Amino acid sequence: MADSEPLTRWQENPFFLLELAPDVSQLEAERHGRKLLAQLELGVSSARIAHTPLGPVERTADRVRRALAALQSPQDRRMHALWARLPAQQSSAADSPDAGSGDASAMEAIGWPGL
């Protein structure tokens, strides 16, 4: 992850970005990633947004490739799996990738009191 901001790194967790469970097999992750890349190339609008516990995040081909690369390393995969235990936030059509909604609910989900 090129960005050093912790929130961005958390939102770009490979499991969140690909919308996969941490226990997914490597083969299934690769298949799903290739499918997302194809959809992005074709301009499928639903492929452009990943629903994360911290709200929607824009999904790009570059981010998908970086996510798949991160899941190749067993050490990186374990680290990302630890952070990927939050459920994805359900969003409405009004949500946008940079809205920042869901921050408080995500913090509450990991045991931090509401702000």
DONUZA-286863 format. One line per 3 residues: number of its first residue (from 1); their letters; for each residue x, y, z of C-alpha. Coordinates in nm, 4 decimals. Example, Ala and Ser with C-alpha at 12.3 -4.5 7.8 and 13.67 -1.06 7.14 Angstrom:
2
1	AS	1.2300 -0.4500 0.7800 ~ 1.3670 -0.1060 0.7140
//
This chain:
115
1	MAD	0.0000 0.0000 0.0000 ~ 0.1591 0.3224 -0.1128 ~ -0.0418 0.5523 0.1129
4	SEP	0.0934 0.5784 0.4662 ~ -0.2348 0.6896 0.6273 ~ -0.3605 0.4091 0.8558
7	LTR	-0.7276 0.4557 0.7635 ~ -0.6502 0.4230 0.3936 ~ -0.4372 0.1138 0.4533
10	WQE	-0.7201 -0.0400 0.6561 ~ -0.9801 0.0402 0.3899 ~ -0.7507 -0.1107 0.1262
13	NPF	-0.7128 -0.4367 0.3168 ~ -0.7025 -0.6970 0.0361 ~ -0.9912 -0.8917 0.1865
16	FLL	-1.2038 -0.5747 0.2120 ~ -1.1075 -0.4483 -0.1322 ~ -1.1820 -0.7845 -0.2954
19	ELA	-1.4805 -0.8430 -0.0632 ~ -1.3560 -1.1877 0.0329 ~ -1.3572 -1.3759 0.3624
22	PDV	-1.0140 -1.4207 0.5254 ~ -1.0428 -1.7984 0.4955 ~ -1.0854 -1.7953 0.1150
25	SQL	-0.8450 -2.0206 -0.0724 ~ -0.5687 -1.8693 -0.2821 ~ -0.7241 -2.0170 -0.5965
28	EAE	-1.0658 -1.8657 -0.5203 ~ -0.9049 -1.5267 -0.4456 ~ -0.7199 -1.5341 -0.7781
31	RHG	-1.0366 -1.6274 -0.9694 ~ -1.2357 -1.3535 -0.8006 ~ -0.9581 -1.1000 -0.8621
34	RKL	-0.9391 -1.1878 -1.2320 ~ -1.3178 -1.1548 -1.2545 ~ -1.3045 -0.8090 -1.0925
37	LAQ	-1.0243 -0.7011 -1.3262 ~ -1.2293 -0.8099 -1.6278 ~ -1.5366 -0.6266 -1.4979
40	LEL	-1.3343 -0.3111 -1.4356 ~ -1.1902 -0.3272 -1.7864 ~ -1.5409 -0.3621 -1.9301
43	GVS	-1.6626 -0.0664 -1.7231 ~ -1.9074 -0.2590 -1.5026 ~ -2.0137 0.0066 -1.2516
46	SAR	-2.0833 -0.2361 -0.9661 ~ -1.7199 -0.3511 -0.9763 ~ -1.5927 0.0018 -0.9056
49	IAH	-1.7024 0.0091 -0.5402 ~ -1.5905 -0.2167 -0.2555 ~ -1.8109 -0.2137 0.0535
52	TPL	-1.5824 -0.2143 0.3581 ~ -1.6565 -0.1861 0.7314 ~ -1.5400 0.1753 0.7015
55	GPV	-1.7698 0.2562 0.4134 ~ -1.7459 0.2271 0.0370 ~ -1.4027 0.2477 -0.1278
58	ERT	-1.3260 0.3025 -0.4945 ~ -1.1889 -0.0142 -0.6513 ~ -0.9407 0.0262 -0.9354
61	ADR	-0.7526 -0.2299 -1.1431 ~ -0.4280 -0.1195 -0.9775 ~ -0.5732 -0.1673 -0.6276
64	VRR	-0.7063 -0.5123 -0.7222 ~ -0.3641 -0.6150 -0.8541 ~ -0.1932 -0.4903 -0.5352
67	ALA	-0.4495 -0.6755 -0.3223 ~ -0.3890 -1.0003 -0.5105 ~ -0.0125 -0.9547 -0.4775
70	ALQ	-0.0464 -0.8974 -0.1016 ~ -0.2395 -1.2228 -0.0652 ~ 0.0457 -1.4152 -0.2321
73	SPQ	0.2700 -1.3702 0.0722 ~ 0.1662 -1.5973 0.3630 ~ 0.2956 -1.3441 0.6176
76	DRR	0.1116 -1.0505 0.4595 ~ -0.2014 -1.2597 0.4169 ~ -0.2075 -1.3488 0.7883
79	MHA	-0.1623 -0.9840 0.8872 ~ -0.4443 -0.8686 0.6584 ~ -0.6678 -1.1533 0.7756
82	LWA	-0.6380 -1.0289 1.1354 ~ -0.7794 -0.6909 1.0319 ~ -1.0450 -0.8349 0.8029
85	RLP	-1.2716 -0.9663 1.0765 ~ -1.5163 -0.6740 1.0650 ~ -1.8364 -0.7226 0.8644
88	AQQ	-1.8747 -0.5113 0.5511 ~ -2.0943 -0.2069 0.5984 ~ -2.4202 -0.2091 0.4084
91	SSA	-2.4418 0.1089 0.2065 ~ -2.7163 0.2946 0.0299 ~ -2.7061 0.4319 -0.3214
94	ADS	-2.6297 0.7760 -0.1736 ~ -2.2982 0.6565 -0.0259 ~ -1.9858 0.7536 -0.2112
97	PDA	-1.6367 0.6040 -0.1826 ~ -1.5008 0.9108 -0.0071 ~ -1.7965 0.9848 0.2194
100	GSG	-1.6196 0.8438 0.5277 ~ -1.9441 0.7043 0.6643 ~ -1.9173 0.4066 0.8899
103	DAS	-1.6113 0.5166 1.0880 ~ -1.7967 0.5201 1.4217 ~ -1.9732 0.1862 1.3641
106	AME	-1.6449 0.0226 1.2646 ~ -1.4766 0.1500 1.5806 ~ -1.7671 0.0228 1.7918
109	AIG	-1.7431 -0.3161 1.6195 ~ -1.3854 -0.3582 1.7429 ~ -1.4774 -0.2543 2.0971
112	WPG	-1.4063 0.1195 2.0984 ~ -1.6798 0.3394 2.2475 ~ -1.8802 0.5576 2.0114
115	L	-1.7428 0.9023 1.9437
//
